């Protein structure tokens, strides 16, 4: 993608922009390519990749997508305004053809290759693949996944092309915005008014995101929605309009020269703070946080294209330019690579080999993106689809067949393989099949014959409980572990279902009344984290005289460390409560997990049950002072 600038003097008297420090009006224009924007793209893609590698490393790294949006809105609008000014018209067909040349070649390679590798490595990655391929190839992933009820931030089912939602938003913008830009150029004479309209549309989108965001229903609708996530694109467009008119004089003034450095510093600190603190579970992220990130990025774009200070010099560093030029391919490939490597090399955050496996993901992604940039994207962008195809068929023959025949055969084979994989893809993940098989046994029974709740003075109340003295309330983690729980705790009563939150724990305990056994296990938080008020209210209802085990979480999400710390803190404040450290247990042996990296496998469910058993034994020893010997049961 290239950046362009206006001529030295517009018809309405507006000055041309400059690439260097503010100077008097006589000056050269901006180059067609602005390497500073490549640097911004590089920083954006680094943030996104770090977030996807491990959200705990950069909790707000997903905001890198909004940096992309601002840069794209600025560049596309600048391109359209320049073409209209220079030629008196905009060749819409040519514009859309150039967009297709830029986006389609790498995508048409990434999709079939990723599908084939996923089929070889782990079929769970292919659940819903037909829908995903449709969304990817039609640039509608965002709306397809909204209609499918997907959850970007809390998904426990890996989606091979989840990252393409933002590509869909951009492409939808590319389809509509040129028409809107032409209308603005024809109907609105003032560049300032055009800029105000664009910024106003961005603010309206931000308001829609804030209003429609439902903390209890997840953020996917407002995060994926084109209507609710236009802020960055429109702010970038507004900046392009402003720099194309008389207001561009401001950026050559002594006022801008004086205030640009502190304004840049504020924008950098703001964006860096958001990248570190803006967690996807925070309501304020969607009620102003994303918008603030877009505004900060808009300032950085303005500075990078109108000055030649420290920021521009940093953004023009060769490594950043290299990454920025390949940012599309890197973004396209990084998520499928991460998922496939995750299945091939099982590691967990904090565990042995995790960092090296993440580094391997990065190296593979960069290698593929570079090959894509050199041999797929650049030839098509420069020569067009036909020109690139003609060059390909002029390659030397291989064996009995010409390059044209090899290319045609490979294309037909790829279509056949992908079609077969899509048609034969599983309907459910192995995790879901395991949960479905255990669902009946995880439903609460009508038999509520219970022992009387113990009192603190009853020494037997703290002895190691047997299965018929334990109630377990939980979510899909418990459902997936029912056979092992029943094996280690014969007679245990389980009330568990998928997608339950801590509000369900509170409701279940309330519904049970006093008919609750003397030991209670609570395993919630997989989907929506830990709600402290509901957790404390649940413990209050259970009282201080029951043995209570809180099972902590193992998730590759930015909130997980905080949730586990909260569980530990609450347990330390209640003598009858202990945490079963499932996170540490499975981090030491990630092979005990399903392909989703969250739920226990067939053998992992035994580790889950033994972790709970160990916690109960520790709690008993703490109160009785008597050693509890746990029998080492063979896995059936």
Residue pairs with C-beta under 8 A, 6 or more apart in sequence:
1 72
1 75
1 102
2 32
2 33
2 75
2 79
3 30
3 31
3 32
3 33
3 34
3 37
3 74
3 75
3 78
3 305
4 30
4 32
4 78
4 79
4 82
5 16
5 17
5 29
5 30
5 31
5 78
5 82
5 243
5 305
6 14
6 16
6 17
6 29
6 81
6 82
6 85
6 243
6 244
6 248
7 16
7 29
7 85
8 15
8 16
8 26
8 27
8 28
8 29
9 15
9 16
10 16
10 85
10 244
10 245
10 246
11 85
12 189
12 191
12 245
12 246
13 246
14 191
14 244
14 245
14 246
14 247
14 248
14 249
15 25
15 27
15 246
15 248
15 249
15 252
16 27
16 29
16 30
16 248
17 29
17 30
17 243
17 248
17 251
17 252
17 305
17 306
18 27
18 28
18 29
18 30
18 251
18 252
18 306
19 28
19 30
19 31
19 34
19 305
19 306
19 308
20 27
20 307
20 308
21 257
21 307
21 308
21 309
22 251
22 252
22 253
22 254
22 256
22 257
22 306
22 307
23 252
24 252
25 249
25 252
27 252
30 305
34 304
34 305
35 315
35 316
35 321
35 324
36 304
36 305
36 311
36 312
36 315
36 316
37 71
37 74
37 75
37 301
37 304
37 305
37 315
37 324
38 315
38 316
38 320
38 321
38 323
38 324
38 325
38 327
39 304
39 314
39 315
39 316
39 317
39 320
39 321
39 324
40 67
40 71
40 297
40 300
40 301
40 304
40 315
40 324
41 67
41 68
41 71
41 323
41 324
41 327
42 319
42 320
42 321
42 322
42 323
42 324
42 327
43 64
43 67
43 315
43 320
44 64
44 65
44 67
44 68
44 71
44 327
45 64
45 68
45 323
45 324
45 327
45 330
45 331
45 334
46 64
46 323
47 58
47 60
47 61
47 62
47 63
47 64
47 67
47 275
48 61
48 62
48 64
48 65
48 331
48 334
49 61
49 330
49 334
49 362
49 365
50 57
50 58
50 61
51 57
51 58
51 59
51 60
51 61
51 62
51 64
51 558
52 61
52 163
52 334
52 335
52 338
53 338
53 358
53 361
53 362
54 349
54 354
54 358
54 556
55 61
55 280
55 556
55 557
55 558
56 349
56 556
56 557
56 558
56 560
56 561
58 275
58 276
59 275
59 276
59 277
59 278
59 279
59 280
59 558
60 274
60 275
60 276
60 277
60 278
60 279
60 285
61 275
62 280
63 271
63 274
63 275
63 278
63 290
63 293
64 275
65 166
66 231
66 232
66 290
66 293
66 294
66 297
67 232
67 271
67 293
67 297
68 166
68 170
68 232
68 327
68 331
69 166
69 169
69 170
69 229
69 231
69 232
69 233
69 236
69 294
70 232
70 233
70 235
70 236
70 294
70 297
70 298
70 301
71 236
71 297
71 301
72 170
72 173
72 232
72 233
72 236
73 173
73 232
73 233
73 234
73 235
73 236
73 237
73 239
73 240
74 236
74 237
74 239
74 240
74 298
74 301
75 236
75 240
76 173
76 174
76 177
76 178
76 237
77 177
77 181
77 198
77 236
77 237
77 240
77 241
78 240
78 243
78 244
79 95
80 90
80 95
80 177
80 178
80 181
80 182
81 181
81 185
81 240
81 241
81 244
82 244
83 89
83 90
83 91
83 95
84 90
84 181
84 182
84 185
85 244
90 178
90 181
90 182
92 178
92 179
92 182
95 178
96 174
96 175
96 178
97 384
98 381
99 171
99 174
101 380
101 381
101 384
101 385
102 328
102 377
102 381
103 139
103 167
103 171
103 328
104 380
105 376
105 377
105 380
105 385
105 388
106 328
106 329
106 332
106 372
106 376
106 377
107 136
107 137
107 167
107 332
108 137
109 372
109 376
110 332
110 333
110 336
110 372
111 133
111 136
111 137
111 161
111 418
112 414
112 415
112 417
112 418
114 160
114 161
114 333
114 336
114 340
115 126
115 129
115 133
115 160
115 418
115 421
115 422
116 417
116 418
116 421
117 336
117 340
118 125
118 126
118 129
118 160
118 336
118 339
118 340
119 126
119 421
121 340
121 343
121 344
122 340
122 343
122 595
123 425
123 426
124 157
124 158
124 343
124 426
124 429
124 430
124 431
124 594
124 595
124 596
125 158
125 160
125 339
125 340
125 343
125 595
126 160
126 421
126 422
126 425
126 426
127 157
127 425
127 426
127 427
127 428
127 429
127 432
128 148
128 157
128 159
128 425
129 160
129 421
129 422
129 425
130 422
130 423
130 425
131 144
131 145
131 148
132 141
132 144
132 159
132 160
132 161
133 161
133 418
133 422
134 140
134 144
135 141
135 142
135 143
135 144
135 145
135 161
135 164
135 168
136 161
136 164
139 167
139 168
139 171
139 172
140 168
140 172
141 161
141 162
141 164
141 165
141 167
141 168
142 165
142 166
142 168
142 169
142 224
142 225
142 226
143 168
143 224
143 225
143 226
145 152
145 159
145 162
145 165
145 220
145 224
146 220
146 221
146 224
146 225
150 159
150 162
150 220
151 218
151 220
151 527
152 162
152 165
152 219
152 220
152 223
152 224
153 218
153 219
153 220
153 223
153 280
153 281
153 557
154 218
154 527
154 528
154 557
155 162
156 431
156 476
156 526
156 527
156 596
156 598
156 599
157 429
157 431
157 432
157 596
158 339
158 342
158 595
158 596
158 597
160 335
160 336
160 339
161 335
161 336
162 335
163 331
163 332
163 334
163 335
164 332
165 224
166 331
167 331
167 332
168 226
169 224
169 226
169 229
169 230
169 233
170 233
172 226
173 226
173 230
173 233
177 233
177 237
181 237
184 194
184 197
184 198
184 241
185 194
188 194
188 197
190 245
191 241
191 242
191 244
191 245
191 246
191 247
192 242
192 245
192 246
192 247
194 241
194 245
195 238
195 239
195 241
195 242
195 245
195 247
196 238
198 234
198 235
198 237
198 238
198 241
199 234
199 235
199 238
201 230
201 234
202 230
202 231
202 232
202 233
202 234
202 235
202 238
202 291
202 294
203 231
203 291
205 227
205 228
205 229
205 230
205 231
205 234
206 231
206 288
206 290
206 291
208 222
208 227
208 228
209 222
209 223
209 225
209 228
209 229
209 231
209 286
209 287
209 290
209 291
210 286
210 287
210 288
212 221
212 222
212 225
212 228
213 219
213 222
213 283
213 286
213 287
214 221
215 283
219 280
219 285
219 286
221 228
222 228
222 229
222 286
223 229
223 286
229 290
231 290
231 291
231 294
232 293
232 294
232 297
235 294
235 295
235 297
235 298
236 298
236 301
238 298
239 298
239 301
239 302
242 248
243 251
243 302
243 305
243 306
250 256
251 302
251 306
252 306
256 306
260 303
260 306
260 307
260 309
261 309
263 299
263 303
264 299
264 300
264 303
264 309
264 311
266 299
267 296
267 297
267 299
267 300
267 303
268 296
268 300
268 311
270 292
270 293
270 296
271 293
271 296
271 297
271 300
274 289
274 292
274 293
274 296
278 285
278 289
278 290
278 293
279 285
279 558
279 559
280 557
280 558
280 559
281 528
281 529
281 558
281 559
282 289
300 311
303 309
303 311
303 312
304 311
304 312
304 315
314 320
323 330
325 373
326 366
326 369
326 370
326 372
326 373
328 377
329 368
329 369
329 370
329 372
329 373
329 377
330 365
330 366
330 369
332 369
332 372
333 365
333 368
333 369
333 372
334 361
334 365
337 361
337 364
337 365
337 368
338 361
341 357
341 360
341 361
341 364
342 357
342 597
343 595
345 353
345 357
345 360
346 590
346 591
346 593
347 353
347 354
347 357
347 590
348 354
348 554
348 556
348 586
348 587
348 590
348 593
348 597
349 556
349 587
350 587
351 587
351 588
351 590
352 588
379 387
379 388
379 391
380 388
383 390
383 391
389 407
392 403
392 407
393 402
393 403
393 404
393 407
394 403
395 403
396 403
397 403
398 406
401 409
428 436
429 594
429 595
429 596
430 594
430 595
431 476
431 480
431 594
431 595
431 596
431 598
431 599
434 480
434 594
434 599
434 602
435 476
435 479
435 480
435 498
435 599
438 479
438 480
438 481
438 482
438 483
439 479
439 497
441 482
441 483
441 486
441 494
442 478
442 479
442 482
442 494
442 495
442 496
442 497
443 495
443 497
444 493
444 494
444 495
444 508
445 493
448 512
448 515
450 515
450 516
450 517
451 469
451 517
451 518
453 514
453 516
453 518
453 543
453 545
453 546
454 460
454 461
454 518
454 545
454 546
455 461
455 545
456 544
456 545
459 624
461 518
461 545
461 547
462 547
462 619
462 620
462 623
462 624
463 620
463 624
463 626
464 616
464 617
464 620
464 628
465 517
465 518
465 519
465 547
465 616
465 620
466 489
466 490
466 491
467 486
467 488
467 489
467 490
467 491
467 492
468 490
468 491
468 492
468 517
469 491
469 517
469 518
469 519
470 489
470 491
470 492
470 493
470 517
470 519
470 520
470 521
470 616
471 492
471 493
471 495
471 512
471 516
471 517
471 519
471 520
471 521
472 478
472 485
472 492
472 493
472 494
472 495
472 496
472 520
472 521
472 522
472 523
473 495
473 496
473 504
473 505
473 508
473 509
473 520
473 521
473 522
473 523
473 524
474 494
474 495
474 496
474 500
474 521
474 522
474 523
474 524
474 551
475 496
475 497
475 498
475 499
475 500
475 501
475 504
475 523
475 524
475 525
475 526
475 527
476 496
476 497
476 498
476 499
476 500
476 526
476 527
476 599
477 523
477 526
477 551
477 582
477 598
477 599
477 600
477 608
478 485
478 494
478 496
478 521
478 523
479 496
479 497
479 498
480 594
480 599
480 600
480 605
481 600
481 605
481 608
481 609
482 494
482 496
482 605
483 605
484 600
484 605
484 606
484 608
484 609
485 492
485 494
485 605
485 608
485 609
485 612
486 492
486 494
487 606
487 609
487 633
487 636
488 606
488 609
488 610
488 612
488 613
488 633
489 609
489 613
493 517
495 508
496 523
497 504
499 527
500 524
500 527
501 524
501 525
501 527
501 528
501 531
502 524
502 525
502 528
502 530
502 531
502 534
502 535
502 538
503 531
503 534
504 524
505 522
505 524
505 534
505 535
505 538
506 534
506 537
506 538
506 541
509 516
509 538
509 541
509 542
510 541
516 542
516 546
517 546
518 545
518 546
518 547
519 546
519 547
519 548
519 549
519 616
520 542
520 546
520 547
520 548
520 549
521 548
521 549
521 551
521 580
521 612
522 538
522 548
522 549
522 550
522 551
523 551
524 530
525 553
525 563
526 553
526 555
526 598
529 553
529 559
529 563
530 553
530 563
530 566
530 567
532 566
532 570
535 550
535 566
535 567
535 570
536 570
539 548
539 570
539 574
539 577
542 548
544 574
544 575
544 576
545 576
546 576
547 576
547 578
547 616
547 619
547 620
548 574
548 576
548 577
548 578
549 577
549 578
549 579
549 580
549 612
549 615
549 616
549 619
550 567
550 570
550 571
550 577
550 578
550 579
550 580
551 579
551 580
551 582
551 608
551 611
551 612
552 563
552 564
552 567
552 568
552 579
552 580
552 581
552 582
552 583
553 560
553 563
553 564
553 567
553 582
553 583
554 560
554 582
554 583
554 586
554 587
554 593
554 598
555 598
556 597
560 583
564 579
564 583
567 579
568 579
570 577
571 577
571 578
571 579
575 623
576 619
578 615
578 616
578 618
578 619
578 622
579 615
580 611
580 612
580 614
580 615
581 611
581 615
582 608
582 611
585 607
585 611
586 592
586 593
586 600
586 604
586 607
586 608
589 607
590 597
591 601
591 604
592 600
592 601
592 603
592 604
592 607
593 599
593 600
593 601
593 604
594 600
594 601
594 604
600 607
600 608
603 635
606 635
613 630
614 630
617 628
617 630
620 626
620 628
621 627
621 628
